[in-house]
């Protein structure tokens, strides 16, 4: 079986538009996913920002151990007692420390681990989860031949996204104060997060790294669709594009920042926007 494809980006970046492409190749997203196809087993094991902060960029044996458990869960491999202990510990940390999920949510994840795991049916597999980016060095270490797709949406629009969990979860990872909820500070997280993801993607994954700009997918840019389909593999490109053009539509929220005060958008902001790739999206 091939190594996985990981799809990630800041929450609200539009990762769901790529799901439609992945569904065309019968991509195995995992045994426990939500309506957006986010891998909830990864969420359970890794969405604990305070717990993992000390391991950020360390490529530690501990994170490697948790990565191994996640691999066993997705590929339906046998768990040992040490694995079960770690799953129980991380589940309790969600209740005691993170407190973003109700105990019923935790119980559902654990129940699915014991009763609903299945092996991937198709050779193209992996996971989609916004919180994968801080673990890119660990993912690459565990899966040397894996692929990474980064979804990026215009930072000016992202500032006004209601899906802003990662701002509060990971601001301190990138040297920012989450108590400052100003558009400028939210944009700065968008910039630092994506700059980090791009640098790590190029450094670690090389030709197995793809950046997709949400606006290009939403506007059905042929070059972007073709590049994405060929990167994933397993489809007739022209036929797939014909199908996708019938099913993907622009949600109408592109350039929503224009509905808000723009006085905070300085030349420095525009320069950072361009650095991330927002100068010529048709490319």
C-alpha positions, -999 to 999 in steps of 0.1 A, spaced: 0 0 0 12 35 -8 21 60 19 -6 85 28 -16 118 14 -21 145 41 -44 174 35 -43 204 58 -46 241 62 -59 267 86 -95 260 96 -118 278 72 -94 276 43 -117 255 22 -102 221 25 -136 207 18 -134 217 -19 -104 192 -22 -126 165 -6 -147 164 -38 -116 157 -59 -104 130 -34 -139 114 -35 -135 110 -72 -105 86 -67 -123 68 -39 -98 82 -13 -99 64 20 -103 92 46 -103 69 77 -128 50 97 -140 80 119 -146 112 100 -170 142 103 -192 157 76 -161 176 63 -141 143 62 -118 155 89 -100 125 105 -113 125 141 -88 99 152 -61 124 145 -81 150 163 -84 128 193 -46 120 194 -31 153 184 -55 182 189 -40 191 223 -20 222 217 -9 228 253 2 192 257 22 191 225 38 226 226 70 213 242 74 187 214 69 213 186 98 209 161 115 183 183 108 151 163 105 133 197 101 96 203 69 104 221 52 120 191 66 91 170 48 67 194 15 86 190 20 87 152 25 49 153 -8 45 172 -26 67 146 -11 45 118 -25 14 135 -59 30 138 -61 40 102 -48 7 89 -67 -14 114 -37 -30 130 -36 -46 164 -32 -23 194 -10 -33 224 -15 -23 260 9 6 257 -12 19 228 -44 16 247 -29 34 277 -18 64 255 -53 65 239 -69 66 274 -44 93 286 -50 115 256 -87 111 259 -86 122 295 -65 152 286 -93 164 263 -116 164 293 -92 177 319 -70 201 299 -83 210 264 -121 210 273 -132 217 237 -152 185 234 -180 170 254 -173 136 271 -198 121 247 -176 132 218 -146 115 235 -166 84 241 -177 82 205 -141 83 194 -130 56 218 -160 34 208 -151 37 172 -116 26 179 -128 -6 194 -158 -14 172 -158 5 139 -122 4 125 -118 -9 90 -88 -13 67 -86 11 37 -103 -4 7 -84 16 -18 -46 21 -22 -50 59 -21 -54 68 16 -45 93 42 -62 120 62 -75 155 62 -71 174 94 -64 211 100 -41 204 130 -16 183 110 7 213 101 25 216 135 34 179 131 48 180 96 84 171 106 70 141 126 47 130 98 76 131 73 98 112 96 72 85 101 61 84 64 92 92 43 73 89 10 40 106 20 25 135 1 13 168 16 -14 191 2 -16 226 18 -48 245 12 -45 283 15 -72 309 14 -67 347 11 -56 359 46 -77 391 42 -108 369 40 -96 344 67 -94 372 93 -132 373 92 -138 335 93 -160 322 121 -140 290 120 -111 304 141 -102 276 166 -66 275 153 -61 311 161 -67 304 198 -50 270 197 -18 278 179 -11 315 183 15 308 210 32 283 187 40 311 163 49 338 189 15 355 190 -9 364 218 -44 350 212 -59 376 235 -52 401 208 -81 394 184 -75 423 161 -76 417 123 -39 425 121 -30 398 147 -53 373 131 -37 380 98 -3 376 113 -12 341 124 -24 333 89 9 346 75 32 328 100 12 295 99 13 294 61 49 305 58 59 277 82 38 251 63 52 262 29 88 262 42 84 227 57 65 214 27 93 224 3 121 214 27 107 180 37 83 168 11 99 184 -20 81 171 -52 55 154 -29 43 188 -18 14 208 -34 -1 242 -26 -37 247 -36 -51 282 -34 -88 279 -25 -98 307 -49 -84 288 -79 -104 257 -70 -136 276 -63 -132 295 -96 -125 262 -114 -91 272 -126 -82 245 -152 -44 245 -144 -50 241 -106 -76 213 -111 -52 195 -135 -22 198 -112 -43 186 -82 -57 156 -100 -23 146 -114 -7 150 -79 -32 127 -63 -32 102 -92 -57 75 -100 -80 95 -124 -84 103 -160 -76 140 -158 -99 154 -185 -129 133 -175 -124 142 -138 -122 179 -146 -155 177 -166 -172 160 -136 -157 185 -111 -168 215 -131 -204 204 -127 -201 198 -90 -178 225 -76 -193 260 -72 -180 294 -59 -196 298 -24 -197 336 -28 -175 344 2 -144 352 -18 -132 388 -11 -156 391 19 -130 414 35 -143 442 13 -174 443 34 -154 454 64 -132 483 75 -99 480 55 -78 507 73 -57 480 90 -45 467 56 -11 483 53 17 479 26 33 455 50 2 433 51 0 434 13 37 424 10 31 394 33 0 385 13 22 385 -18 49 364 -1 24 336 5 14 336 -31 -14 362 -35 0 381 -64 -11 361 -95 -36 334 -86 -41 323 -122 -6 307 -119 
